[in-house]
Amino acid sequence: MRLLALSLKIFLFLLLLGFAAKNSETVSVRYPMGLEWQAPLSLVLLIVFALGMLFGLLGCSRHLFKNRREIRRLRSSAGQADSAKPI
């Protein structure tokens, strides 16, 4: 199983490396007020993907923390109910 996971990781890395090599042309990203940034297309795509993941995680983090708090509360109340049972 470990060998399969390692093989998949190596394949994915080589696939992404080939993608980056094929998309190495420089692109211009233009911002308001005349600002401009030039970088390889693969780097721009990687940054946009990472920012999208970050915003997605931030968007659902409130819900995740709320659920963790609820689970902790339910586990503690279940533990108290178990200790209150007569033997």
Contact map, one row per residue, 1 for C-alpha under 8 A:
111110000000000000000000000000000000000000000000000000000000000000000000000000000000000
111111000000000000000000000000000000000000000000000000000000000000000000000000000000000
111111100000000000000000000000000000000000000000000000000000000000000000000000000000000
111111110000000000000000000000000000000000000000000000000000000000000000000000000000000
111111111000000000000000000000000000000000000000000000000000000000000000000000000000000
011111111100000000000000000000000000000000000000000000000000000000000000000000000000000
001111111110000000000000000000000000000000000000000000000000000000000000000000000000000
000111111111000000000000000000000000000000000000000000000000000000000000000000000000000
000011111111100000000000000000000000000000000000000000000000000000000000000000000000000
000001111111110000000000000000000000000000000000000000000000000000000000000000000000000
000000111111111000000000000000000000000000000000000000000000000000000000000000000000000
000000011111111100000000000000000000000000000000000000000000000000000000000000000000000
000000001111111110000000000000000000000000000000000000000000000000000000000000000000000
000000000111111111000000000000000000000000000000000000000000000000000000000000000000000
000000000011111111100000000000000000000000000000000000000000000000000000000000000000000
000000000001111111110000000000000000000000000000000000000000000000000000000000000000000
000000000000111111111000000000000000000000000000000000000000000000000000000000000000000
000000000000011111111100000000000000000000000000000000000000000000000000000000000000000
000000000000001111111110000000000000000001000000000000000000000000000000000000000000000
000000000000000111111111000000000000000001100000000000000000000000000000000000000000000
000000000000000011111111000000000000000000000000000000000000000000000000000000000000000
000000000000000001111111000000000000000000000000000000000000000000000000000000000000000
000000000000000000111111100000000000000111000000000000000000000000000000000000000000000
000000000000000000011111110000000000000111000000000000000000000000000000000000000000000
000000000000000000000011111000000000000110000000000000000000000000000000000000000000000
000000000000000000000001111100000000011110000000000000000000000000000000000000000000000
000000000000000000000000111110000000011110000000000000000000000000000000000000000000000
000000000000000000000000011111000001111000000000000000000000000000000000000000000000000
000000000000000000000000001111100001110000000000000000000000000000000000000000000000000
000000000000000000000000000111110111100000000000000000000000000000000000000000000000000
000000000000000000000000000011111111000000000000000000000000000000000000000000000000000
000000000000000000000000000001111110000000000000000000000000000000000000000000000000000
000000000000000000000000000000111110000000000000000000000000000000000000000000000000000
000000000000000000000000000001111111000000000000000000000000000000000000000000000000000
000000000000000000000000000001111111100000000000000000000000000000000000000000000000000
000000000000000000000000000111100111110000000000000000000000000000000000000000000000000
000000000000000000000000000111000011111000000000000000000000000000000000000000000000000
000000000000000000000000011110000001111100000000000000000000000000000000000000000000000
000000000000000000000000011100000000111110110000000000000000000000000000000000000000000
000000000000000000000011111000000000011111110000000000000000000000000000000000000000000
000000000000000000000011111000000000001111111000000000000000000000000000000000000000000
000000000000000000110011000000000000000111111100000000000000000000000000000000000000000
000000000000000000010000000000000000001111111110000000000000000000000000000000000000000
000000000000000000000000000000000000001111111111000000000000000000000000000000000000000
000000000000000000000000000000000000000011111111100000000000000000000000000000000000000
000000000000000000000000000000000000000001111111110000000000000000000000000000000000000
000000000000000000000000000000000000000000111111111000000000000000000000000000000000000
000000000000000000000000000000000000000000011111111100000000000000000000000000000000000
000000000000000000000000000000000000000000001111111110000000000000000000000000000000000
000000000000000000000000000000000000000000000111111111000000000000000000000000000000000
000000000000000000000000000000000000000000000011111111100000000000000000000000000000000
000000000000000000000000000000000000000000000001111111110000000000000000000000000000000
000000000000000000000000000000000000000000000000111111111000000000000000000000000000000
000000000000000000000000000000000000000000000000011111111100000000000000000000000000000
000000000000000000000000000000000000000000000000001111111110000000000000000000000000000
000000000000000000000000000000000000000000000000000111111111000000000000000000000000000
000000000000000000000000000000000000000000000000000011111111100000000000000000000000000
000000000000000000000000000000000000000000000000000001111111110000000000000000000000000
000000000000000000000000000000000000000000000000000000111111110000000000000000000000000
000000000000000000000000000000000000000000000000000000011111111100000000000000000000000
000000000000000000000000000000000000000000000000000000001111111110000000000000000000000
000000000000000000000000000000000000000000000000000000000111111111000000000000000000000
000000000000000000000000000000000000000000000000000000000001111111100000000000000000000
000000000000000000000000000000000000000000000000000000000001111111110000000000000000000
000000000000000000000000000000000000000000000000000000000000111111111000000000000000000
000000000000000000000000000000000000000000000000000000000000011111111100000000000000000
000000000000000000000000000000000000000000000000000000000000001111111110000000000000000
000000000000000000000000000000000000000000000000000000000000000111111111000000000000000
000000000000000000000000000000000000000000000000000000000000000011111111100000000000000
000000000000000000000000000000000000000000000000000000000000000001111111110000000000000
000000000000000000000000000000000000000000000000000000000000000000111111111000000000000
000000000000000000000000000000000000000000000000000000000000000000011111111100000000000
000000000000000000000000000000000000000000000000000000000000000000001111111110000000000
000000000000000000000000000000000000000000000000000000000000000000000111111111000000000
000000000000000000000000000000000000000000000000000000000000000000000011111111100000000
000000000000000000000000000000000000000000000000000000000000000000000001111111110000000
000000000000000000000000000000000000000000000000000000000000000000000000111111111000000
000000000000000000000000000000000000000000000000000000000000000000000000011111111100000
000000000000000000000000000000000000000000000000000000000000000000000000001111111110000
000000000000000000000000000000000000000000000000000000000000000000000000000111111111000
000000000000000000000000000000000000000000000000000000000000000000000000000011111111100
000000000000000000000000000000000000000000000000000000000000000000000000000001111111100
000000000000000000000000000000000000000000000000000000000000000000000000000000111111100
000000000000000000000000000000000000000000000000000000000000000000000000000000011111110
000000000000000000000000000000000000000000000000000000000000000000000000000000001111111
000000000000000000000000000000000000000000000000000000000000000000000000000000000001111
000000000000000000000000000000000000000000000000000000000000000000000000000000000000111
